[in-house]
Amino acid sequence: MEPLLARAMSAYRLIAGKGAKPLWQRLLLTSIHGGIALWREARSDQLFVRAATLSYWTLVAIVPVLALAFAMMGPLGLLDSIAVKLKAELYTTVLASSVTEVGPWLDSIVSQVQLQALGVAGFLGVVLAGSKMYNSVEEAFNDIFRVRQRRSWLMRITLFYTVVTLGPLLLAAGYAATSEVHSGVLSALLGRAVPVLLTMAAFVGAIKLLPATQVRWRAAITGGFLGAILFEALKFGFSAYTALLGAASTNLRVYGSLALLPVFLLYVYLLWFVVLLGVEVAYVVNHARPLLAEEADRLRMGDIWRRRPDACFGLQVMVALAEGYLGGSGRVQSDILVERLGAPARAVHEALDMLETAGFVVAAEGGGFLPALPLEQLSAGRVIRACRAVSVPSCGDDAPGNDAVVRAFDAISAELDESVAALAAAERPESTECFEPAPTLGSLRGERTR
């Protein structure tokens, strides 16, 4: 196993080390980096644990949600005959063939729920139980997309009501589109395609709207499409699994009249895992550039990638930024710094955060970074001391070894009395004469004010 892995890594480094690569090699590297990033993010987000949590809340809230959704069919003008067919279509679309018996069982329970007979307190209890599942799903989506600021409770209730009311409408639209076609072959094709398209539309809409952040359409469509494909594969595979292992007869002997329940629980769990995996794919696609660059650095640099930037590395990043700024490029993009330094992108970004905290650089509105102070007045020793101050835990004045550390950095500051501008001029190649003049400090301050 290890020799095979070593040969694979050698082949990878050979391809990754090339300058100009053919299309198939670029696609191969993108697929490798994307797959590893997806695996790493899924493990970090604990998708298996989240799927189990959502499965629990699904069992708690499935009857209230279905009762609310089916109760909306009357006010929406849907006939009882159409409502019955829509229920059957919903159960067929969502459930695998091995657990289709759950549909009539749920329908018999939901049909006994009369919302008008529950009273105000009972109705609010049904709404709260149903909204809990929605809130759990929204929280899982937000956690995957690293969203810190969440929506208000009023907005959540509004979105939950929208989902409950739009669900029957989407089902009715799909049913109407299928029933309008009377051609045998075309009707059969639509009968198979419409449920898949509705599932994909539901996945795409959920990925686009549920996270309280900006999700690109490309990411939402990619995650929704993959989620719909995996969902259909799950329905087929789960039925084949239960038939192959005889799970139904085994559970009947073990659980008796409750034999269907453990099979249904397992199916719901796998269903939520597929949904969350589609959301994870959307997150990776939405943040593909930094995530894939990070994975490329991990594979290319090995143990070096794990090293953390120190104060001296912060000085190197500051000099590289000053080099580009004084060379006439104005705001300097982080990608340029990564290429110029030949260092991991993660380390460069952490060093930029360190320099920004120290007050030496500022993020520009149009992207990139600019010096926050006159480079001619900023000494290299000052940069090192300030970077260490914001990146290393502070100790008391009487801490062991404190005097030695102070003397060491005093010696560094006395030795490195050159300005960052002088260091950048020494590093800058002669070809920078073609650059336009660097922006003045006055224009920099004006841009920061804007």
N, C-alpha and C positions, 0 to 999 in steps of 0.2 A: 504493500500500500504506500509506504513512504517513498520508495523509488519512483512509483508512478506519479505521486504528488510532486516530487522534485522535478521530474521531466516536464510535467504540466507547467510548473512555475518557470522553468527555463524557457519553454516555448512562449509563455506569456510575456516574459521580460524581453525576449527577442522581438516579438511583434510590437510591444509597447515602446521599445527603445528606438524604433524607426522614426525618421522625420516625416516624410510623406508616405501615407499608407493608402492602399486601394480601398474601395468602398466596403468590400466584404470584411476586411480587417477592422475597419472603424465600427461597423455594425456589430462584429463579434465582441470587440472590447466594450462597446456600450452595453451589450446584453450581459456580459460578465459583471461589469460594474453595477449595472442596474439590479441584477439578480442578487448580488451580495448585499447591496444597500437595502433591498426589500427584505431580505432575510434578517439583517441586523436591526432594521426598524421594527419589524414584526416581533422579534424577540424582545426588544426594548419595551414595546407597548403591551407585551403579554396578551397577545390576541386570544390565546386559549382560555385565560382567566376571564377576560372581558366577554368572550362568547358564552361562558358558563353563567356569568352574571346576567346577561341579557336573556338567556334561556329561562332563568328563574323568573324574571319580571314579565316575560312573555306568558308564562303559565299563569301568573297572577292576574295579568291585565287583559288576556286575550278575549275573555267573555265581555267585559265592559267595552273594549274597543269595537268588537264586532257588533255589539248591541247599539252603540252610538252610530256606527257607520250604516248599518242596515236601517236604523230608524230615520236616517236622512233620506232614504230612497223615496219615501212617501212625499215629503215636502218638495223633493226635486221633480216630482211628476212622473215617476217611474211606476208602471203598472205592476201589480202583484205577480203576474205571470213572468214578466221580464225580471223582476227582482229575484224570483226563484232561480231562473236560469243564470243570472249574474252570480248568485251565491255558488251554484254548482261550478261555474267557470272559475271563480276565485279559488275554490278548494282544489280544482283540477290543476290550476296554474301553480299554486304554491306547494301543494303536497305531492310527494312521490306516490307512485301507484301502490306501494306496500303499506302506506299509512292513509289511504284515501278514506278508510272507515272513520277516521277522526272527523271528517267533514260533516257527515250526517249527525254524528254524536254532538258536535259543537252546535250545529244548527238546531238540534232539539233543545239544547240548553238556552241558546240565545232567543229562540222563539218564545220561551216562557218568561223572558224579561220584558215587562211592560213599564217603560220609562214614566209614562203618565201616572202610573199607580204607585210609584216609589216615593212621591213627595219631594219637597225641596232638598231635604237632608239626604235622602237616598240618591237623588239625581246628582248632587254635588259629590257624593261618595263614588259614584260610577265615573264621573268626569275626572276626579283626582286619581283614581286607580288607573284609568286609561292614560292620563297624562304622565303618570310616573314612568310607564314604559317608554313614552316618547322622550321624556327628559333623560332617561338612562341612555337611549340611543344617541341623543344630541350630545350628551357629555362624552360618550365614547368617541364620536366623530371629532369633537373639539380637542380631546386629549391626543388623538392621533395627529391632528394638524397643529399641535403645540399652541393652541389658543389659550391665552391667559384671561382676557376679559370676556365674560359670558353675557348672554342676553338677560334682560329683566324677566321676571315671572310673567308680567303682562304680555310681553312679546312671545314668550314660550306658549302660553295658553292660546294666543291668537294663531300661531303657526300650527299648533296641534289641532285646533278647530278647522283650519284650512286643509290640513292633511285628511282629516276625517270626512270632510265634505267633498274634497276633490277626488278621493279614492273611488267612490261609486260613479262619479262622472267619467273618469278615465275607463273604468270597466264597461260602463254603458256605451261609451264611444267605440271601444274595441269590439264589443258584441254587435253593435249596429253596423260597423264596417264589415264584419264577417258575414252577418245575416243578409246584407244587401246583395252579395255576390251569389248567383245561382248556378254558375258553371261548376261542374263537378270537380275537375282538376284544380281550377283556380280557387274554388272554395276550400278544397282540402289543403292547398298550400297556405292560404290565408289563415285557415284554422290552426295551422302549426306555427305560422310566422307571427301572428298578432300577439299571442301570449308572450312570446320571446321579446317582441318589440316593446310591449307594455312593461315587462320586467326590466328591460334595459332603460326605458324612459324613467321608471321609478327609481332605479339605482342612480342614474345620472342626475335627476332632480334632487335626490337626497344628498349626494356628494356636493352638488353645487350650492344648495341652500342651507343645509343643516349646520355646517361649521360657521362660526361667527368670524369668518375671515374671507379674504378674496381667493376664490378657487378658479383657476383658469378653465375655460371650456375644454381645452385639449385634455387637461388632467381629468376633469369630470367625465368626459366621454370615454377616455381610455379606461378609467376605473370602472365605470358603469358597464361598458361593453365586456370587459373581462369578468366582472361580477356576474353578468347575465349568462355568459357562456359557462362559467363554473357552476352557476346555479342549476342550469339545465343538465350539466354533467352529473351534478350531485343527485338530482332526481332519478336519473337513469341508473347511476352507480349504486345508490342506496337500495333501490329495488332489486338490482341484481345481487347485491350483498345479502340482503335478507332472504332471497330465494335460494341462493347458493348454500348458505349456512343453515337454512331452516330455522331462522330466528323466531318466526311466528309460532311454530309448533313447540319449540323449546321453551319460549316464554309462557305459552299456554300451560305447559306442565308445571312450570315454576310459579307463575303468578296467578294462574286461574283466570277469573273474569277480568283482571287488570292487565292481561298480557300485552295489550296494545300500548299501554302507557310507557314502559321503558323504551320501546322502539320509537315512539313518538318523541320522547325526551332526547334521545340520541340524534334523531333527525333535526330537531329544532336547534340543538347545539351545533351541529355541522352547518346548518343553514346560516346561523349568525356568524360562524367563523368565515364562511365564504363571503358574506356581506362585508365584514370588517377587512378581509383580505383585499377586496376591491377598493375599499377606502384607503388602505395602506398603499396600494398601487397608485391611486390618484395623488397621494401625498408625495410619493417618490417622483412622479412625473411633474408635479407642481414645483418641486424644488430640485429638479434633476441636475442643474448645473453645479451647485455646491456639493450635493450628495455624491454624484458620480466622480467629481474631482477628488473628494475626500477618499473614496474607495480606491481610486487610481493611485493616490499617494500611499495608502496602506499597503497595497500590493507591490508597488514599485520600490518603496523604501524599507519595508519590513519593520524592524525594531526601531529604526531612526524615527519613524512616524510618531512613536509614543513619547518622544522627548518633548519637554515643555520649553517654550521660549524664556530666556532669562533677560537680564538688563542689557547684556552685551548684544544679544540678538535684536533687542529693541533699538539699540543704536544703529545697527546695520540697516534695519528697516527704515529708520529716520533718514539715514544718509541716502539710501536708494530713493526715497520719496523726494528728498531735496534735489537729488540729481535730475530726476524727471521734471520737477517744478522749475528749477533754474535753467534747464535745457529748453524751456519754452513750451512744454506740453500742458502747462496749467495744472488743472486737477489731474491727479494720478490715480488710475484705476488699480484696484488690488490685484487684478490678474497680471498687470504689468510688473508689479512688485514681485509676485510669485515667480514669474518667468525670469526676471532680472536676478533674483537671489538664488533661484534653483532650489527653493525650500518648500516644504509642504504648505498647501494653502491654509490649512487649519492654523499652523504656527504663525503665518503672516497675519491672519485675521486676529489672532489673540494678541500679537504684538501691536497691531493698530489700535485695538481696544485699550491696551496698556498706555500707548502714547496719547490717545484721546483723553483717557482719564487723567493723565499727567498734565494735560493742557497744551501739548505740543502740536497736535494735528486736529483738524476739524473736518467732519464729513460734509461734502458739498451737496447741494440740492440735486444737481444733475448726475450724481454718482461720483465715486472717487473721493480722494482726500486731498486736502490742502494744508500747508503749514499754518499754524495758528499764531506763530511769533516770527519776528524777523530772523532769518537764518544766520545772518552775520553776527547777531548778538547771542546766539544760542550755542554754548560750548558743548563739546562731546561729553565732558565729565558731568555736566549738569544733567544731560539726558540719562546717563547711566545711573546717577544717584536717584533721580526722580522715578525712573522705571523700576528700580529696585524697591523704592518706597511704596509703590502701588501694587507690586506683585509678590512681595515677600512678607510673611507674617511679622508684625512688629513685636519687639521684645522690650522689656524694661531696661532702664539705664544701667541697672546693676546686674543684668543677666550675664551668665558666663560667656566669655569670649566677645562681649560687646565692644570692649576697647580695641581688640585686634581688628574687628570688622570696620570700626570707624577709622582706624589708622590706614587700613588697606584702601578704603574708598577715598580718603583724603589724598593718598598717594596717587590714585587713579585720576582724581580731579586735577591734581597739580600737573600730572604728566600729560593728560589730554585737555590742554587749554585751547586747542584749536577749535574754531567754530565749525558747525555742521556745514555751513556754506563752503568753507575751505576744503573740508573732507570730500564734499560732493564734487567740487571743481577738480580735485585731484583724481577722482574716480571717473569723471565724465569723459567719454571718448571725444577725440577731436572732431568727429563728424557732426557734433551737435551744433555746428555753426549754421546749419540749414534751418534750425528751429526758429520760430518766431520769438521775439523778446518775451521774457517772463512777465506775468501780470504783476502790477505794483501792489504794495501792501495796502494802499488805499482802496483799490478795486476789490482786494480780498476782504477788507472789512465791510465794504458795501454789500458784497455777496453774502457774507455771514449775516448781515442785518436783514436782508431780504429773506 
